[in-house]
Amino acid sequence: MRKIIHCDCDCFYASVEMRDDPELRGKPVAVGGASDRRGVISTCNYEARSFGVRSAMPTSQALKLCPDLIVVPGNMKKYREVSAQIRNIFLEFTDLIEPLSLDEAYLDVTDSHHCNGSATLIATEIRRKVVETLGITISAGVAPNKFLAKIASDWQKPDGLTVINPAAVEEFVQRLPVAKIHGVGRVTAEKMHRKGIRNCSDLRRYSLVELVQMYGKFGNRLYQLCRGIDERPVNGDGARKSVSVEHTFSSDLCKFEEWQEEMTGLYGRLWERIENLGDRYEISGAVVKVKYADFTMTTQERTSRAARISEFKQLLQQCWDKRSEPVRLLGVGVKLKDLRAELGPEQLPLPFRRGLASHT
């Protein structure tokens, strides 16, 4: 029995923009192109959705529905950076990650020992970390398979967590509207409704042969899904590109001595995680991240195979020299090279140990 979590950020691009500009909060906001350039909406917040604004809608139409809509141009570089930070949080709990987009991913935590092996507690912890470290919310669904986990993540959006325990699958699926099944679009759903098929219980009245006759190859999929069956594995290569730790402080740190003290503690936690990676990776770089009181962020990095604390101190000093202002978050991390991909598993132990020979 698998333990699958589907994580989906809430109106991702818009959430990042509202995080970075608090004046946008509580107002209808969309990320997209300008109306005078035939722009379209990439995403919008829930205030905008209440007016009927939707993704892929022309910006000009969105402004007609909501004249007060604030349209912010997209910043894909920033969104990719936030997405990478979210992935690093996922990697604290499992290497089995299948990203669907920048803001959405499946996680297989079947064999994870975190949170006493509880997928529900892992999902709760992921959501907490994303809010505290990145300032955005994420909805999650927990279920025995990918199909149900994805449905569950959308069940209580925004900022929701829905758990479908194995014992509850049968009852949940029977009541599930067919329109919720991935692949059943508006037109197909309307055709089903005309046949009296409104939920999965109705769909189960048809045999596999009948469903294939009615819906082609998709009929076989429908036969499985309306019974809550989905054997697809989470397809992730399991390769980490980095490992990091960070901490958001209850009070901003104003002095460089405070920065140094906190970084020393983070460095110890970082090496605990590095040593748990096994012989698959070699360190290739060191990174220090600083988030200031106004939520702006900077990073300093350097090539490194040892990731000594002296290197992190130098990077931290560079951050201070660049901007010596109060900070709300510090983070330290290392970039990794996947030796399995480059050398093959039989050659892993020696290169990895040579790269990690000394970190004091």
C-alpha positions as a printed Julia matrix, in Angstrom:
360×3 Matrix{Float64}:
   0.0    0.0     0.0
   1.58   3.25   -1.12
   1.5    6.54    0.78
   1.23   9.34   -1.78
   1.08  13.08   -1.18
   0.05  15.5    -3.9
   1.19  19.06   -3.17
  -0.24  22.02   -5.05
   0.62  25.65   -4.3
  -2.34  28.0    -4.02
  -2.45  30.48   -6.97
   1.34  30.17   -7.07
   2.52  33.12   -9.17
   0.0   35.48   -7.57
   0.9   34.23   -4.08
   4.58  34.97   -4.68
   3.75  38.47   -5.91
   1.5   39.16   -2.9
   4.21  37.89   -0.6
   6.74  40.27   -2.11
   4.34  43.24   -2.19
   2.07  43.23    0.89
   0.0   46.07   -0.57
  -1.47  43.57   -3.03
  -2.97  41.4    -0.31
  -6.74  41.41   -0.06
  -7.09  42.87   -3.56
  -7.92  41.07   -6.82
  -4.55  40.24   -8.37
  -3.56  38.42  -11.53
  -0.24  37.61  -13.12
  -0.29  37.98  -16.88
   0.32  40.05  -19.97
  -0.88  43.58  -20.67
  -4.37  43.96  -22.15
  -3.13  46.26  -24.92
  -0.74  43.54  -26.1
  -3.28  40.71  -26.3
  -1.95  39.36  -23.03
  -3.54  36.47  -21.13
  -3.87  35.65  -17.44
  -1.36  33.08  -16.16
  -2.93  32.81  -12.72
  -4.93  34.9   -10.29
  -5.76  34.98   -6.6
  -9.07  33.95   -5.08
 -10.32  37.52   -4.81
 -10.02  37.79   -8.61
 -11.62  34.38   -9.12
 -14.72  35.54   -7.29
 -15.3   37.9   -10.25
 -14.99  35.05  -12.75
 -11.36  35.71  -13.69
  -9.58  32.5   -14.7
  -6.22  31.3   -16.01
  -5.76  31.47  -19.81
  -8.41  34.21  -20.03
  -7.49  37.27  -22.15
  -6.42  40.1   -19.87
  -8.85  42.44  -21.6
 -11.76  40.13  -20.73
 -10.51  39.78  -17.14
 -10.5   43.56  -16.73
 -14.07  43.75  -17.98
 -15.14  41.22  -15.36
 -13.08  42.92  -12.64
 -12.22  46.56  -13.45
 -10.15  46.83  -10.23
  -8.01  43.83  -11.16
  -4.3   44.47  -10.58
  -2.33  42.77  -13.36
   1.31  42.07  -12.49
   3.8   41.0   -15.17
   5.23  37.54  -14.57
   8.75  36.87  -13.32
   9.6   33.28  -14.23
  13.11  33.5   -12.81
  11.67  34.3    -9.39
   9.0   31.6    -9.64
  11.59  28.98  -10.6
  13.7   29.97   -7.6
  10.73  29.58   -5.25
   9.85  26.26   -6.9
  13.4   25.02   -6.28
  13.11  26.05   -2.62
   9.85  24.12   -2.31
  11.52  21.07   -3.87
  14.29  21.3    -1.28
  11.64  21.1     1.44
  10.15  18.03   -0.26
  13.61  16.45   -0.35
  13.84  16.66    3.42
  11.2   13.92    3.51
  11.65  11.81    0.35
  13.67  11.5    -2.84
  10.68  10.08   -4.73
   9.29  13.29   -6.23
   7.44  13.65   -9.52
   7.03  17.33  -10.44
   4.06  18.16  -12.65
   4.84  21.88  -12.91
   6.65  24.57  -10.93
   3.97  24.54   -8.25
   2.73  20.94   -8.2
   4.25  17.54   -7.45
   3.6   14.0    -6.28
   5.62  12.63   -3.37
   5.89   8.96   -2.46
   6.55   8.76    1.3
   5.79   5.04    1.67
   9.26   4.29    3.02
   9.92   7.62    4.7
  10.8    7.38    8.38
  10.03  11.03    9.09
   7.12  11.87   11.39
   6.97   8.23   12.5
   6.14   7.22    8.94
   2.84   9.14    8.94
   2.03  10.58    5.51
  -0.5   12.91    7.13
   2.07  14.33    9.54
   4.63  14.66    6.74
   2.12  16.64    4.63
   1.36  18.83    7.65
   5.05  19.47    8.24
   5.67  20.29    4.56
   2.84  22.8     4.55
   4.13  24.4     7.74
   7.67  24.71    6.38
   6.5   26.24    3.1
   4.47  28.9     4.92
   7.16  29.72    7.45
  10.15  29.79    5.1
   8.62  30.95    1.82
   5.54  32.91    2.89
   3.07  31.12    0.61
   0.47  28.43    1.23
   0.28  24.96   -0.23
  -2.65  22.53   -0.33
  -2.02  18.82   -0.03
  -3.84  15.55   -0.53
  -2.84  12.27    1.1
  -4.06   8.96   -0.33
  -2.99   5.43   -1.31
  -2.49   6.41   -4.97
  -1.81   9.35   -7.3
  -5.37   9.62   -8.64
  -6.93  10.08   -5.21
  -4.09  12.22   -3.83
  -4.51  14.75   -6.64
  -8.26  14.93   -6.1
  -7.74  15.29   -2.35
  -5.34  18.23   -2.71
  -8.07  20.2    -4.5
 -10.8   19.24   -2.04
 -10.26  22.02    0.51
  -8.34  24.67   -1.43
  -6.86  27.08   -0.58
  -4.49  26.16    2.24
  -6.16  22.8     2.85
  -5.19  19.25    3.74
  -7.43  16.31    2.83
  -6.6   12.75    3.8
  -8.2    9.69    2.21
  -7.31   6.71    4.35
  -7.29   3.26    2.69
 -10.38   2.25    4.67
 -12.25   5.3     3.35
 -11.4    4.87   -0.34
 -14.49   2.85   -1.28
 -16.99   5.27    0.22
 -15.14   8.33   -1.09
 -14.88   7.07   -4.66
 -18.51   5.99   -4.94
 -19.66   9.54   -4.16
 -17.02  11.19   -6.35
 -18.52  13.24   -9.24
 -17.31  12.02  -12.63
 -16.35  15.59  -13.51
 -13.57  15.3   -10.9
 -11.87  12.49  -12.82
  -8.78  13.72  -14.65
  -9.47  13.44  -18.38
 -13.21  13.97  -18.08
 -13.67  17.44  -19.5
 -16.79  19.57  -19.63
 -18.12  18.05  -22.86
 -17.56  14.44  -21.73
 -19.09  15.19  -18.33
 -22.2   16.64  -19.98
 -22.57  13.53  -22.16
 -22.23  11.35  -19.08
 -24.83  13.38  -17.22
 -27.3   12.86  -20.09
 -26.81   9.1   -19.6
 -27.49   9.47  -15.88
 -23.82   9.06  -14.96
 -23.08  11.67  -12.33
 -20.72   9.94   -9.92
 -18.39   6.96   -9.87
 -21.09   4.77   -8.42
 -23.14   5.36  -11.58
 -20.11   4.64  -13.74
 -19.62   1.28  -12.06
 -22.89   0.03  -13.53
 -21.11  -0.34  -16.87
 -18.8   -3.23  -17.68
 -15.27  -2.78  -18.96
 -16.38  -3.77  -22.47
 -19.21  -1.23  -22.41
 -16.95   1.59  -21.21
 -14.37   0.83  -23.92
 -17.14   0.83  -26.52
 -18.39   4.2   -25.24
 -15.07   5.97  -24.57
 -12.38   4.04  -26.44
  -9.05   3.46  -24.66
 -10.09   5.93  -21.97
 -12.86   3.51  -21.04
 -10.31   1.13  -19.53
  -8.94   3.97  -17.42
 -12.43   4.97  -16.32
 -13.15   1.39  -15.26
 -10.11   1.46  -12.97
 -10.49   4.98  -11.58
 -14.17   4.69  -10.68
 -13.07   1.87   -8.39
 -10.25   3.91   -6.89
  -7.56   1.84   -8.63
  -4.4    3.58   -9.82
  -1.16   1.6    -9.95
   1.01   4.34  -11.45
   4.23   4.84   -9.47
   5.65   8.23   -8.59
   8.23   8.72  -11.34
  11.18  10.63   -9.95
  14.86  10.01  -10.61
  15.53  10.54   -6.93
  18.51  12.75   -7.68
  19.17  15.69   -5.39
  20.72  18.82   -6.82
  21.32  20.32   -3.4
  20.68  19.95    0.31
  20.11  22.86    2.66
  18.77  23.98    6.01
  17.33  27.33    6.99
  15.56  29.0     9.87
  13.09  31.85   10.17
  13.62  33.82   13.38
  10.89  35.08   15.69
  12.84  38.34   15.99
  15.04  39.83   13.28
  18.81  39.47   13.71
  20.45  42.9    13.62
  24.11  42.22   14.46
  26.66  40.31   12.42
  27.68  38.38   15.54
  24.1   37.09   15.73
  24.26  36.06   12.09
  27.45  34.11   12.74
  26.11  32.37   15.83
  22.95  31.2    14.08
  24.87  30.09   11.0
  27.12  27.87   13.11
  24.06  25.99   14.37
  22.66  25.69   10.85
  25.99  24.36    9.61
  25.85  21.52   12.13
  22.32  20.6    10.98
  23.43  20.76    7.35
  26.19  18.2     7.92
  23.79  15.85    9.62
  21.77  15.81    6.41
  24.81  15.5     4.17
  26.08  12.49    6.11
  22.69  10.78    5.69
  22.94  10.94    1.88
  25.19   7.93    1.55
  27.8    7.51   -1.19
  25.83   8.75   -4.16
  26.86  12.41   -4.16
  29.87  14.68   -4.23
  29.72  18.27   -3.01
  30.27  20.84   -5.75
  29.36  24.17   -4.13
  28.51  26.07   -0.95
  25.61  28.53   -0.64
  24.43  31.03    1.99
  20.97  32.56    1.8
  19.76  35.67    3.63
  16.22  37.02    3.74
  15.86  40.54    5.1
  13.1   42.04    7.22
  11.38  43.4     4.08
  11.29  39.84    2.6
  13.87  40.6    -0.09
  16.48  37.88   -0.41
  20.07  37.47   -1.48
  22.4   34.51   -1.87
  26.16  34.1    -2.05
  27.79  30.96   -3.37
  31.14  29.53   -4.32
  32.61  26.38   -5.83
  33.58  23.95   -3.09
  34.23  20.24   -2.65
  34.65  20.32    1.13
  32.05  22.86    2.32
  34.15  23.94    5.3
  32.65  26.28    7.85
  35.33  28.86    6.97
  33.86  29.01    3.45
  30.37  29.63    4.79
  31.74  32.37    7.08
  33.26  34.09    4.06
  29.98  33.89    2.16
  28.09  35.24    5.17
  30.57  38.13    5.43
  29.93  38.93    1.77
  26.2   39.08    2.45
  26.79  41.43    5.39
  29.14  43.64    3.34
  26.55  43.85    0.62
  23.7   44.8     2.97
  24.13  45.01    6.75
  20.47  45.16    7.72
  18.21  43.05   10.0
  17.39  39.59    8.67
  14.44  37.3     9.33
  15.9   34.12    7.79
  19.28  32.51    7.29
  20.03  29.4     5.26
  23.1   27.34    4.35
  23.38  24.64    1.74
  25.56  22.71   -0.64
  25.21  21.91   -4.32
  25.59  18.24   -5.22
  26.91  16.22   -8.13
  25.12  12.92   -8.72
  27.89  10.36   -9.1
  25.48   7.57   -9.96
  24.58   9.3   -13.2
  28.18  10.04  -14.11
  30.22   7.1   -12.85
  27.92   4.19  -12.14
  27.13   2.74   -8.72
  30.21   0.53   -8.48
  32.48   3.61   -8.46
  30.65   5.72   -5.89
  32.31   5.24   -2.5
  35.81   6.62   -3.05
  34.98   9.85   -4.93
  32.27  10.76   -2.42
  34.52  10.24    0.59
  37.32  12.14   -1.03
  35.0   15.11   -1.57
  33.83  14.97    2.04
  37.19  14.3     3.61
  37.16  17.35    5.85
  34.56  19.9     6.85
  36.04  21.36   10.02
